Amino acid sequence: MDILAAIPHYGFWFLALLTVLVFVHEYGHYKVARWCGVKVEVFSIGFGPELFGWTDSHGTRWKVSVVPLGGYVKMFGQGANLLEGEAGKAMSAADRLVAFDYKSVWRRMAIVAAGPISNFIFAALVFSIIFAVHGKDISPPVVSAVRADSAAAAAGLQPGDRIVTLNGSAISDFKDILEFVQLNLDQEITVGFERNGVRQTVRLTPQITTEKDPLGNDARIGVLGIESPASVIGGVRAGSAAAAAGLRSGDRIVSLNGNAISDFQQLTEFVQSNLDREIAVGIVRNGIQEIVRVTPQITVAKDAHGIEKRIGFLGIEAAAQSERIDLGLVDSGVEGVKRVFNVSGMMLKGVWQIITGVRPANDVAGVIRIGYLSGEIANIGIWSLITFGAMLSVNLGLVNLFPIPLLDGGHLTYYAIEVVRGKPLGERIQEWGFRVGIAFVLGVMLFAAWNDLVYLNIIG
């Protein structure tokens, strides 16, 4: 699919996701402000001139504005040092009762923190629903093969070993290993495993390799050198794209366009997002790694609602499938909350790795790339898009808590200083802080936009 020609498709799904997440975030601010007795003057989805809106019985103007990239809640009496300024002196006693700046510092902190917290709660709810509806797919963390000359081979790992812990944290899914390795590229990992009923530990450091991602960009990949039984080809259909490319039963799929995979679910999702593109399939055959290039065959099929969709097929079947575990409501809720914490941890560690240089700065992505991914993931299916939306919700909540003036985290930092000092920071200090914050945020946005354009091969 040509990226420029697909902008309307990508843009629609990106704006649909963004609108929902912005509403959730701003509604958190709005709701807690109302609970704290603050008058909310405006609730806007988007910026700039109003397209349409209405005023509710509490005097709040709810509106949709021209520029749909964000939103805001405007609270009465919110501004730098109103308590000490002329505006504050001019307020009536009734106005002061509903003014933001006249609330206690703890209430102001609660109102500001409510936006990011709402994003976390929303993501946990979405993840919980997904777990309740679909259960949890598990690829047993059992080593089916160890690549020669790999970090795993040097550490003495063997086929049949079951990985149980990484740096002391219990794991139950082979995908957990891949995620953990990517977040510890340059660090030694303590691997706990079971062999013949006996628990042992080894220490190893991932080998770093640079491979091409789906768009041909270089990406640093951490490799232990172990393979999952859930990625072995059990059968190849005659006359299929896989058969024409020379794939065989027993081949172990280890990567797609340079991205490591551990099971056929990841393969299916990747194929659906690359219907018209040649895919570089990394396989291990007789202990030797090879690259086989194959283009999915396309067919049109009707889904459960009778809607026609383009489906891509390689024509291969898995020798071993993931285990699906059905979860009750309580377990689904627990898994949903755990997923939010896990995603947050991965994002924070990824940011730290970029800051310290472990990861390249071109990993910083902006709205252009997010928009592109929204469209690509929408092609896979609605549940994949909903999952992506929950991930973005965690990202939005987390970024807004960074202690940068202009963001919610910056406001919370100011309020924390106010608690310690017993009074707010001076107006001039706050003003300069916000100027620095605006400059920093705009700089990051421009840098991310440049990365996105390079990532999508729009510029060289």
C-alpha positions as CSV (number, residue, x, y, z in Angstrom):
1,M,0.0,0.0,0.0
2,D,1.4,3.4,-1.0
3,I,1.7,5.5,2.2
4,L,0.8,8.8,0.7
5,A,-2.3,7.4,-1.1
6,A,-3.4,5.7,2.2
7,I,-3.3,8.9,4.3
8,P,-7.1,9.2,4.5
9,H,-7.3,5.6,5.8
10,Y,-4.4,6.1,8.3
11,G,-5.7,9.5,9.3
12,F,-9.2,8.2,10.1
13,W,-8.1,5.5,12.4
14,F,-5.5,7.6,14.1
15,L,-8.0,10.4,14.8
16,A,-10.6,7.9,16.0
17,L,-8.1,6.5,18.5
18,L,-6.8,9.9,19.5
19,T,-10.3,11.4,20.1
20,V,-11.2,8.5,22.4
21,L,-8.0,8.8,24.4
22,V,-8.1,12.6,24.7
23,F,-11.7,12.4,25.9
24,V,-10.7,9.9,28.5
25,H,-7.8,12.0,29.7
26,E,-9.7,15.3,29.8
27,Y,-12.8,13.8,31.4
28,G,-10.6,12.6,34.2
29,H,-9.5,16.3,34.8
30,Y,-13.2,17.4,34.4
31,K,-14.7,14.9,36.8
32,V,-12.3,15.3,39.6
33,A,-12.5,19.1,39.2
34,R,-16.3,18.9,39.7
35,W,-15.8,16.7,42.7
36,C,-13.5,19.2,44.2
37,G,-16.0,22.0,43.6
38,V,-14.2,23.7,40.7
39,K,-16.3,25.3,38.0
40,V,-15.3,24.0,34.5
41,E,-15.8,26.6,31.8
42,V,-14.8,24.7,28.7
43,F,-14.3,21.0,27.7
44,S,-12.9,20.9,24.2
45,I,-11.9,18.1,21.9
46,G,-9.4,19.8,19.6
47,F,-8.0,23.2,19.5
48,G,-8.8,26.5,17.6
49,P,-12.2,27.7,16.5
50,E,-15.3,25.8,17.6
51,L,-17.0,23.6,15.0
52,F,-20.0,22.7,17.2
53,G,-20.9,22.4,20.8
54,W,-23.4,22.9,23.6
55,T,-23.5,24.4,27.2
56,D,-24.7,22.1,30.0
57,S,-26.7,23.1,33.1
58,H,-23.5,23.7,35.1
59,G,-22.3,26.3,32.6
60,T,-19.6,24.1,31.0
61,R,-19.2,24.6,27.2
62,W,-18.7,21.2,25.6
63,K,-17.3,21.6,22.1
64,V,-15.4,20.1,19.2
65,S,-12.8,22.3,17.6
66,V,-11.1,22.6,14.2
67,V,-7.7,21.1,15.0
68,P,-8.3,17.6,16.3
69,L,-4.8,16.9,17.7
70,G,-5.6,17.0,21.4
71,G,-8.0,18.8,23.7
72,Y,-8.2,20.7,27.0
73,V,-10.3,21.5,30.0
74,K,-10.5,25.2,31.0
75,M,-11.2,25.7,34.7
76,F,-12.4,28.9,36.3
77,G,-9.7,30.8,38.1
78,Q,-6.8,28.8,36.8
79,G,-3.6,30.9,36.2
80,A,-0.2,31.7,37.6
81,N,-0.4,33.1,41.2
82,L,-4.0,34.3,41.1
83,L,-3.9,34.2,44.9
84,E,-1.4,37.1,44.8
85,G,-2.5,38.9,41.6
86,E,-5.0,41.6,41.0
87,A,-7.4,39.1,39.4
88,G,-7.5,37.3,42.7
89,K,-8.2,40.4,44.7
90,A,-11.1,41.3,42.4
91,M,-12.8,38.0,42.9
92,S,-16.0,37.8,44.9
93,A,-16.3,35.3,47.8
94,A,-18.6,33.2,45.6
95,D,-16.2,33.1,42.8
96,R,-13.3,32.1,45.1
97,L,-15.4,29.0,46.2
98,V,-15.3,27.6,42.7
99,A,-11.9,28.9,41.5
100,F,-9.1,26.4,40.8
101,D,-6.3,28.4,42.3
102,Y,-8.2,28.9,45.6
103,K,-8.5,25.1,46.2
104,S,-6.0,23.4,48.5
105,V,-2.7,22.2,46.9
106,W,-3.8,18.6,47.5
107,R,-7.1,19.2,45.5
108,R,-5.2,20.8,42.7
109,M,-2.8,17.9,42.6
110,A,-5.7,15.5,42.5
111,I,-7.3,17.3,39.6
112,V,-4.1,17.4,37.5
113,A,-3.2,13.8,38.2
114,A,-6.7,12.6,37.3
115,G,-6.0,12.9,33.6
116,P,-3.1,10.5,33.4
117,I,-4.7,8.2,35.9
118,S,-7.8,8.0,33.8
119,N,-5.7,6.9,30.9
120,F,-4.2,4.1,33.0
121,I,-7.6,3.0,34.3
122,F,-9.0,3.0,30.7
123,A,-6.2,0.9,29.4
124,A,-6.5,-1.6,32.3
125,L,-10.3,-1.9,31.5
126,V,-9.6,-2.5,27.8
127,F,-6.9,-5.1,28.5
128,S,-9.2,-6.8,31.0
129,I,-12.1,-7.0,28.5
130,I,-9.7,-8.4,25.9
131,F,-8.5,-11.1,28.4
132,A,-12.1,-11.8,29.4
133,V,-13.3,-12.2,25.8
134,H,-10.3,-14.0,24.2
135,G,-8.4,-15.5,27.2
136,K,-4.7,-15.4,27.3
137,D,-2.5,-17.0,24.7
138,I,0.6,-18.6,26.1
139,S,3.6,-19.9,24.2
140,P,5.4,-22.2,26.8
141,P,8.9,-20.8,27.5
142,V,10.5,-24.1,26.6
143,V,13.7,-24.1,24.6
144,S,13.3,-26.3,21.5
145,A,16.6,-25.4,19.9
146,V,19.8,-23.5,20.7
147,R,21.7,-21.8,17.9
148,A,25.3,-22.6,17.6
149,D,27.8,-19.8,18.7
150,S,24.9,-17.9,20.4
151,A,24.9,-16.4,23.9
152,A,22.6,-19.2,25.0
153,A,24.9,-21.9,23.7
154,A,27.9,-20.3,25.4
155,A,25.9,-20.3,28.7
156,G,25.1,-24.0,28.4
157,L,21.3,-23.8,27.7
158,Q,19.9,-26.9,26.0
159,P,16.8,-28.0,24.1
160,G,14.1,-29.0,26.6
161,D,15.1,-26.4,29.2
162,R,12.1,-24.4,30.6
163,I,12.9,-20.8,31.3
164,V,11.2,-19.8,34.6
165,T,12.8,-16.5,35.6
166,L,14.7,-13.6,34.1
167,N,16.6,-11.5,36.7
168,G,14.4,-13.1,39.4
169,S,11.1,-12.2,37.7
170,A,8.9,-15.2,37.0
171,I,7.8,-15.7,33.4
172,S,5.2,-18.1,31.8
173,D,5.2,-17.0,28.2
174,F,8.0,-17.3,25.5
175,K,7.0,-13.8,24.3
176,D,8.1,-12.5,27.7
177,I,11.6,-13.5,26.9
178,L,11.7,-11.6,23.7
179,E,10.3,-8.4,25.4
180,F,12.8,-8.7,28.3
181,V,15.8,-9.2,26.0
182,Q,14.8,-6.1,23.9
183,L,14.7,-4.0,27.1
184,N,18.1,-5.4,28.3
185,L,20.1,-5.2,25.1
186,D,23.5,-4.4,26.7
187,Q,23.0,-5.9,30.1
188,E,23.8,-9.3,31.6
189,I,20.7,-11.4,32.3
190,T,20.3,-14.0,35.0
191,V,18.2,-16.8,33.5
192,G,16.5,-19.3,35.8
193,F,15.5,-22.6,34.1
194,E,14.4,-26.1,34.9
195,R,16.2,-29.1,33.5
196,N,14.9,-32.6,34.4
197,G,13.1,-31.2,37.4
198,V,16.2,-29.4,38.7
199,R,16.2,-25.6,38.9
200,Q,19.5,-23.9,37.7
201,T,20.7,-20.4,36.8
202,V,23.1,-19.1,34.2
203,R,24.2,-15.6,33.3
204,L,24.4,-14.4,29.7
205,T,24.4,-11.1,27.7
206,P,22.3,-10.8,24.5
207,Q,24.2,-10.6,21.3
208,I,23.4,-7.4,19.4
209,T,22.7,-7.5,15.7
210,T,21.4,-4.9,13.3
211,E,18.7,-6.0,11.0
212,K,16.2,-4.4,8.7
213,D,12.7,-3.6,9.9
214,P,9.6,-3.8,7.6
215,L,10.4,-0.4,6.1
216,G,14.0,-1.2,5.5
217,N,15.4,0.8,8.4
218,D,18.2,-0.5,10.6
219,A,17.0,-1.8,14.0
220,R,19.2,-3.1,16.9
221,I,18.0,-6.6,17.9
222,G,19.0,-8.5,21.0
223,V,19.4,-12.3,20.5
224,L,19.9,-15.0,23.1
225,G,19.9,-17.8,20.5
226,I,17.0,-19.9,21.8
227,E,13.9,-20.9,19.8
228,S,10.3,-21.7,20.6
229,P,8.5,-24.9,19.5
230,A,5.5,-22.7,18.6
231,S,7.3,-21.3,15.5
232,V,8.0,-24.5,13.7
233,I,6.3,-25.2,10.4
234,G,4.2,-28.4,10.6
235,G,2.9,-28.4,7.0
236,V,3.1,-26.5,3.7
237,R,0.1,-26.4,1.3
238,A,0.8,-27.3,-2.3
239,G,0.6,-24.4,-4.7
240,S,0.9,-21.9,-1.9
241,A,3.2,-18.9,-1.7
242,A,5.2,-20.7,1.0
243,A,5.7,-23.7,-1.3
244,A,6.8,-21.5,-4.2
245,A,9.3,-19.9,-1.9
246,G,10.7,-23.2,-0.8
247,L,9.6,-23.3,2.8
248,R,9.4,-26.8,4.2
249,S,7.9,-28.7,7.2
250,G,10.3,-28.6,10.1
251,D,11.6,-25.1,9.2
252,R,11.7,-22.9,12.3
253,I,10.5,-19.3,11.7
254,V,12.7,-16.9,13.8
255,S,12.1,-13.5,12.2
256,L,10.0,-11.5,9.8
257,N,11.7,-8.6,8.0
258,G,14.3,-8.7,10.8
259,N,11.8,-8.7,13.7
260,A,12.1,-11.7,16.0
261,I,8.9,-13.8,16.5
262,S,8.0,-16.6,18.8
263,D,4.7,-18.0,17.6
264,F,2.3,-18.2,14.6
265,Q,-0.1,-15.6,16.0
266,Q,2.6,-13.0,15.5
267,L,3.2,-14.4,12.0
268,T,-0.5,-14.1,11.1
269,E,-0.7,-10.5,12.3
270,F,2.4,-9.6,10.4
271,V,1.1,-11.1,7.2
272,Q,-2.2,-9.2,7.5
273,S,-0.3,-5.9,7.8
274,N,1.9,-6.7,4.8
275,L,-0.6,-8.0,2.2
276,D,1.0,-6.4,-0.8
277,R,4.6,-6.6,0.2
278,E,7.4,-9.2,0.0
279,I,8.4,-10.5,3.4
280,A,11.8,-11.6,4.4
281,V,11.2,-14.7,6.4
282,G,14.1,-15.8,8.6
283,I,14.2,-19.5,9.2
284,V,16.5,-22.1,10.8
285,R,16.8,-25.3,8.7
286,N,19.1,-28.1,9.9
287,G,20.8,-25.7,12.3
288,I,21.6,-23.1,9.6
289,Q,19.8,-19.8,9.5
290,E,18.5,-18.6,6.1
291,I,16.4,-15.9,4.6
292,V,13.4,-16.9,2.4
293,R,11.5,-14.1,0.5
294,V,7.8,-14.6,0.0
295,T,4.8,-12.5,-0.9
296,P,1.4,-13.5,0.6
297,Q,-1.3,-14.7,-1.7
298,I,-4.4,-12.5,-1.4
299,T,-8.0,-13.6,-1.3
300,V,-11.3,-11.9,-0.4
301,A,-13.4,-13.5,2.3
302,K,-16.4,-12.4,4.3
303,D,-16.2,-12.0,8.1
304,A,-18.8,-12.9,10.7
305,H,-20.8,-9.7,9.7
306,G,-20.8,-10.4,6.0
307,I,-18.2,-7.7,5.3
308,E,-15.6,-8.5,2.6
309,K,-12.0,-8.3,3.7
310,R,-8.7,-8.9,1.9
311,I,-6.9,-11.9,3.6
312,G,-3.2,-12.8,3.1
313,F,-2.0,-16.4,3.1
314,L,1.5,-17.9,3.1
315,G,0.1,-21.5,3.1
316,I,1.9,-22.9,6.2
317,E,0.6,-24.6,9.3
318,A,2.1,-24.6,12.8
319,A,3.6,-27.8,14.3
320,A,2.8,-26.5,17.7
321,Q,0.2,-23.9,18.7
322,S,0.1,-21.5,21.7
323,E,-1.9,-22.6,24.7
324,R,-5.1,-20.5,25.2
325,I,-6.1,-20.1,28.8
326,D,-9.6,-18.9,29.6
327,L,-9.8,-16.3,32.4
328,G,-12.7,-15.3,34.6
329,L,-13.6,-11.8,35.3
330,V,-11.4,-11.4,38.4
331,D,-8.4,-13.0,36.7
332,S,-9.0,-10.9,33.6
333,G,-9.0,-7.7,35.7
334,V,-5.8,-8.7,37.5
335,E,-4.1,-9.5,34.1
336,G,-5.4,-6.2,32.7
337,V,-3.8,-4.2,35.6
338,K,-0.6,-6.2,35.4
339,R,-0.5,-5.5,31.7
340,V,-0.6,-1.7,32.3
341,F,2.3,-2.0,34.8
342,N,4.3,-4.1,32.4
343,V,3.7,-1.8,29.4
344,S,4.6,1.2,31.6
345,G,7.8,-0.5,32.8
346,M,8.8,-1.3,29.2
347,M,8.1,2.3,28.0
348,L,10.1,3.9,30.9
349,K,13.0,1.6,30.4
350,G,12.9,2.3,26.6
351,V,13.0,6.0,27.3
352,W,15.9,5.6,29.7
353,Q,17.8,3.5,27.1
354,I,17.4,6.3,24.5
355,I,18.6,8.9,27.1
356,T,21.7,6.8,28.0
357,G,22.4,5.9,24.3
358,V,21.7,2.2,24.6
359,R,18.9,2.7,22.0
360,P,19.3,5.0,19.0
361,A,17.6,8.4,19.1
362,N,15.7,7.5,15.9
363,D,13.5,5.2,18.1
364,V,11.7,8.4,19.2
365,A,8.4,8.3,17.4
366,G,5.8,11.0,16.8
367,V,2.2,11.4,15.6
368,I,3.1,10.6,12.0
369,R,4.4,7.1,12.8
370,I,1.6,6.5,15.3
371,G,-0.9,7.5,12.6
372,Y,0.8,5.1,10.1
373,L,0.7,2.2,12.7
374,S,-2.9,3.0,13.4
375,G,-3.9,2.3,9.8
376,E,-1.6,-0.7,9.5
377,I,-3.0,-2.3,12.6
378,A,-6.6,-1.5,11.6
379,N,-6.0,-3.7,8.6
380,I,-5.3,-6.6,10.9
381,G,-8.6,-6.4,12.8
382,I,-10.6,-4.5,15.3
383,W,-9.2,-6.3,18.4
384,S,-5.7,-5.6,17.3
385,L,-6.6,-1.9,16.9
386,I,-8.3,-1.9,20.4
387,T,-5.2,-3.4,21.9
388,F,-3.0,-0.7,20.2
389,G,-5.4,1.9,21.6
390,A,-4.9,0.6,25.1
391,M,-1.1,0.8,24.6
392,L,-1.4,4.4,23.4
393,S,-3.5,5.2,26.4
394,V,-0.7,4.0,28.7
395,N,1.8,6.0,26.7
396,L,-0.4,9.2,26.9
397,G,-0.8,8.8,30.7
398,L,2.9,8.1,31.2
399,V,4.3,10.9,29.1
400,N,1.9,13.4,30.7
401,L,3.4,12.5,34.1
402,F,7.0,13.5,33.1
403,P,8.1,16.4,35.2
404,I,8.2,18.9,32.3
405,P,6.6,22.3,32.6
406,L,3.5,22.4,30.3
407,L,2.7,18.8,31.0
408,D,0.6,17.5,33.9
409,G,3.8,16.2,35.5
410,G,5.2,19.7,35.4
411,H,2.2,21.1,37.3
412,L,2.5,18.3,39.8
413,T,6.2,19.2,40.3
414,Y,5.3,22.8,41.0
415,Y,2.6,21.7,43.5
416,A,5.0,19.4,45.2
417,I,7.5,22.3,45.6
418,E,4.6,24.4,47.0
419,V,3.9,21.7,49.6
420,V,7.6,21.8,50.7
421,R,7.9,25.6,50.7
422,G,4.4,26.3,52.1
423,K,3.7,28.7,49.2
424,P,3.7,28.7,45.4
425,L,6.8,29.4,43.3
426,G,7.1,33.0,42.1
427,E,5.2,34.0,39.0
428,R,8.5,34.8,37.1
429,I,10.0,31.4,37.8
430,Q,6.8,29.6,36.7
431,E,6.7,31.7,33.6
432,W,10.2,30.8,32.6
433,G,9.6,27.2,33.5
434,F,6.7,27.0,31.1
435,R,8.7,28.7,28.3
436,V,11.4,26.1,28.7
437,G,8.8,23.4,28.8
438,I,7.2,24.7,25.6
439,A,10.5,24.9,23.8
440,F,11.4,21.3,25.0
441,V,8.1,19.8,23.9
442,L,8.2,21.5,20.5
443,G,11.8,20.4,20.0
444,V,10.9,16.8,20.8
445,M,7.9,16.9,18.5
446,L,9.9,18.3,15.6
447,F,12.7,15.7,16.2
448,A,10.1,12.9,16.3
449,A,8.4,14.1,13.1
450,W,11.8,14.0,11.3
451,N,12.4,10.5,12.6
452,D,8.9,9.5,11.4
453,L,9.5,10.8,7.9
454,V,12.8,9.0,7.7
455,Y,11.2,5.8,9.1
456,L,8.5,5.9,6.4
457,N,11.1,6.6,3.7
458,I,9.4,9.9,2.8
459,I,12.7,11.7,3.2
460,G,16.2,10.3,3.0
